[in-house]
Amino acid sequence: FAPCIAVPQNERWGRTYEGPGETPEVQKIMAEEAVVGLQGTNLSAPETVLACAKHFVGDGGTTNGIDQGNTQVSEEVLRNIHMSGYIDAIDAGVGTVMASYNSWNGEKLHGHTYLLTDVLKNELGFDGFVISDWKGVDQMDEDYRTAVKRAINAGIDMVMVPDRYEIFIGHLVDLVNQGEVSIYRIEDAVRRILKQKFLLNLFEEPYTDPSLSSSFGSTEHRNVAKQAVRESMVLLDAKNDILPLQKNGQTILVAGSLAADLGAQCGGWTIWWQGGNGDITTGTDIVTGIENVAETSEVIYSPTGVYNGDVDVAVVVVGEKTPYAEGQGDRENLDLDASDILMLKNLKEAGIPTIALLVSGRPMILGELTTYADAVFAIWYPGSEGEGVAEILFGDYQPSGKLTHSWPKNMAQIPINVGDANYDPLYAYKHGLQYFPVIDSATELLPIAASTNREGNGVLLSLSGAVSELNATAADFEVTLNGVAQSDFISSVELTSYDASMILVGLNSNISQSDEVTLTYSGNNILSGELTMSSFTDYYVHNAVGGEIIVHSLPGIVQAEDYYEMFGVQTESCSDVGGGLNVGYIDAGDWMRYQVQVNQTGEYNLVGRISGYEFGTLRFKFNGAIEATLSYSSTNGWQSWADFSTSVYLEAGTYTMEVIAQNGAFNINYFEFNYNGNAITDVNTQLNDFTLYPNPFKESLAVQFSSLKDQAIQIRMIDITGKYSNVLYVGEVFEGENSFNFHIDASLPKGVYFIEVKDKTKRYFSKVIKQ
C-alpha cells in the first residue's frame, strides 16, 4: 500500500507526513520513482513488490484538513494539483490504485463512477486494479448491500473487507444474479487482478524467498536509512558559528524527552497502526547517535533540560511527542508545547548556545523558538537511524534538504501553500540552507527572528552575529500594530544580559495579545565587527503576549481548571473545600494539559480529588513519555468528593502533564503531588555507596551498598511510570557492606527502571536500564 502520493494542502491534516509535499511538482517526482523502486522493471523478479498509488483522489485537499473529509474544489484544481502524480505512476506501470476515503464535492470516491472508471481507467488508461481502503465500501451507504453495489459498479475491483466477508460475498453474488451488477463488471475486475498476479508470477512462485529475510536490519539497509535522514533534514536557520558541533573538546547537553524516544522519532505506521513511544523497534535514538559520532566531546543527556554543570552548547529536541496515524493526527492547533519553548528559553537565558531539532510530521508554529535558538533544523520523522541526524550536526555531511511545505508564521496563516495570494510564509517552499553560516564570510549583520516578550512590554530581536557596537536609539526603531505605525512607543534599545546577538527593544505601552506586530529599523549604527546591520521594514514579530502559561510547582497542587489546553471538558462551580471551580462534563477521550515544574527528583504520591457516579481511570503522561494511571470509584454524587491516589517517579525539570479520561461521568477538583522519597544522589545518613552492575543489564543484577547499622530494608524495582514491577528483597541487612544478586525475569520489557532501597525513614533510588 505505497506510495502515498497525496498533495497535503492543510497542515492540520493528520496524514500530512504521508504525502511528499504541497505541490504536484513533488508528487510527480516521488510517484514515478517510488513505483520503479518497488516494482523494478520486472515484477516476476524475487525482490519486487506490487506498488499501490493512493489515495485516489484529492485526499490531501479536504476542507479544514479533516481526514476522510470533503474536498471542495473544481475539477480543474482536482486534476492539476491532486491527480497529476497519478499520470506519472500509471506511466511507470503501477499495478494498483487505492480509492480514497474522502469525498469530492460531497460524493464519496469509493462510489464515484466518473473518477474511478471514466477518468482513471478509460481516460488515463490505468490497466491495473482498483482496491478499496479499509472498510471504505462500508461508507457508501448504511445499507451494506447498496454500498457493495455502488462501489463495484463505480469501478472498485478488489475490496478490503476485514470483518464480514461472508456477508459481502453473499451480497455480491446476489447482486450479480439479480442483474444489478453485470457479469462484465465482475470479469473486468477479475481480469485486472489476474493480470497482476501473472506479472508477479504468483501462480508459479506464490511465496516470498525466505533467504531475503536475513538482510532485514542489515548494516547496508541501515546505511541507506541514515542517508535518507541526512538528505531530508532541513536547516531552517543558523547563526553565531554554532555549527558544526565539535567531535572533540566540547561539552554538549542534549535536552528533551524526544531525544531518547525511538518510537517518537519513527512516527505513526511503525510496528503498530498509531506507532508508539519508547523502544518499539530496533534502532538508534538521537542522543545515542550524537554519542556515537562524538569522539572526546562529552555528551550529557537531560530529558528536562536541567543541568547545573558547564556546557558549551545544547541540542534541544522538541516537537510532536506522541506518534499518530490518519485522523488520530488531525489537529486544530499546531503550536509547540509550552514546555518545549520554556526548556529552550531557560537554556538560552543561562547563556548556553542552543540548537533546536524539530521532530514532527508537518510544519508547526515555531513561535519564540526561532528567537531563542541559534540554529533550527526540521528533521521530520527521521526513523530508526538517529545517527544520521548526528552526522549532519557534526559536519560529516553538509545540509542539503529543502522544504516541500511552506512554513506558516502562525495558525492564522494555515492553510498556506506556494502560489497563494499574499503568500508570506515564515520559510518559503524549497527553503533550506545548504551550508553552515560562517560569520567571517558574511557581508552584513541580519535579523534572524523576533518575538514579543510574554508581558508585552518588549520585543526581542535575534541577529546573525554578536553585536560589538550598539549605538541605536529608540528613534531608529518603529513598531507597527495591526498595520498602524506607533509613535513614541519605544523606550529603550539594549542587548540582553545573556546573549550579545539579541536586542531587547523596550516599549512605553504594552502590546495586546491580538495585535499583529512588525518591526522597522532605519539606522546604520548596529555593528558586529566589520558588519553593519542594514535597515529593514515591517519585519515579522511573533506575538507571544498571553502565552504565559501557569507553571505549577511540584510538590504542590494543580487545580484541574488551570489547564492551558483541553479537549471536551467544561468548568463549573465547585462545592468542595476551597470552592472555586472543578472540571466536569467529562467523556472518555477528553483531556487537559498542564505545565508543571518538578523541583525534586524522586517518587511522588499523586492524589486526584474526584467525584461522580462511575468507576474508571485517569491516564497521566509527562512529556509524552512517563505515564501513570489513577483509578477511582463512584462517590455517589457530582459534588461528593474523595481522594484517589497512585505513585509516579519524576526527575527534576519542566513537563507537559497530559491528563486523559479513560471513562466518563465524573468531576475533578485538583491533583496533589506529595513528595515521598529522595534521589540516590541526595545526602543520606543510613545507606551509602550504592553500586548497581551490570548497567545496562539483561537477566541478572547485582546491588551493593553500605549500611551504618543493622536494620530492616526492602528492595523493589519500579518502572518508568512509577509502578512497582518487582519486590526483590524484604529482610535484614547488616552494618557494613551488603551485596545482593537478583535474577530478573527475561520477559520483563526492556527500558528504564529504578531500584528503590527503603529503610524505616527514607527511600533511595538508582536508575538502571534493562536491555
Number of C-alpha atoms within 10 A of each C-alpha: 15 19 23 24 34 32 27 31 29 23 31 24 28 24 27 27 21 21 22 23 25 27 24 23 15 16 25 19 15 21 29 23 15 21 26 20 13 18 22 19 13 12 19 20 13 14 13 17 19 21 23 25 27 25 26 25 29 31 32 31 28 23 17 19 27 24 23 19 22 23 24 16 15 11 13 10 13 17 16 13 22 27 23 19 26 28 18 19 29 22 14 18 20 28 27 26 29 25 27 22 26 26 21 24 14 11 13 22 28 33 26 21 18 14 20 25 19 15 13 23 17 13 10 14 14 24 19 22 26 29 24 26 20 13 15 22 27 18 16 23 15 9 10 16 18 16 20 26 20 21 26 23 20 20 28 26 24 18 20 13 18 8 9 9 12 9 13 17 13 11 18 19 13 14 18 16 12 10 10 13 19 15 13 10 17 16 12 14 19 14 16 19 20 15 15 20 18 13 15 22 16 14 11 10 11 10 10 12 10 7 7 10 10 8 10 10 14 10 10 11 12 16 15 13 19 22 17 15 25 27 18 21 25 25 25 20 22 24 23 16 16 19 19 17 23 18 20 11 12 17 20 23 25 26 27 27 26 29 26 26 23 26 27 33 32 28 28 27 15 19 12 10 13 17 19 25 22 20 18 17 13 11 19 21 27 27 28 19 20 26 20 15 18 21 14 13 16 17 20 17 22 19 22 22 26 18 15 6 8 10 19 16 22 25 26 28 26 24 28 23 22 21 24 22 21 18 15 14 20 20 15 13 13 19 16 19 20 19 24 24 19 21 22 29 19 14 23 20 14 13 16 21 22 23 26 25 26 25 25 23 28 26 24 23 20 22 21 24 22 21 24 29 28 28 26 23 22 26 25 23 24 28 23 26 27 28 27 31 27 26 24 21 25 17 16 13 17 18 22 16 21 20 21 21 25 25 27 23 21 18 16 8 14 20 18 24 25 19 9 9 8 8 14 17 17 18 17 19 19 14 19 21 18 14 14 19 19 15 18 10 7 13 11 16 22 18 19 21 24 28 27 25 22 18 15 19 20 24 27 23 23 25 23 25 27 20 21 14 12 15 13 18 15 17 16 16 20 21 26 21 16 12 12 11 16 13 10 13 19 22 15 16 21 17 17 15 12 13 19 17 22 25 22 21 25 21 19 12 14 13 23 16 15 12 14 16 24 23 21 17 19 15 17 14 15 17 20 20 14 11 18 18 21 16 15 14 14 15 18 18 23 25 25 20 20 13 13 13 16 13 21 18 15 20 19 16 16 22 19 22 21 20 20 16 13 16 13 13 16 14 18 14 13 18 15 16 8 8 10 14 20 23 23 24 15 22 17 15 14 17 21 21 21 25 25 21 19 21 15 17 19 22 24 22 18 23 19 25 20 24 25 22 16 16 14 17 17 18 15 23 18 21 23 21 20 20 20 19 21 16 14 21 17 18 18 12 13 18 19 15 21 18 16 15 16 16 21 24 26 20 17 18 20 27 30 20 21 21 23 22 21 17 16 19 18 25 27 25 29 19 19 19 22 16 20 15 21 18 21 21 12 11 10 13 9 16 22 18 10 18 14 19 13 15 14 15 16 16 14 14 18 15 17 15 17 18 17 14 12 12 14 13 15 17 21 17 23 23 21 20 20 23 17 17 14 15 13 17 14 13 9 11 20 13 13 13 15 13 13 13 13 12 11 16 11 12 7 13 11 16 14 16 22 20 23 23 23 18 17 10 7 15 22 23 26 17 18 21 14 19 14
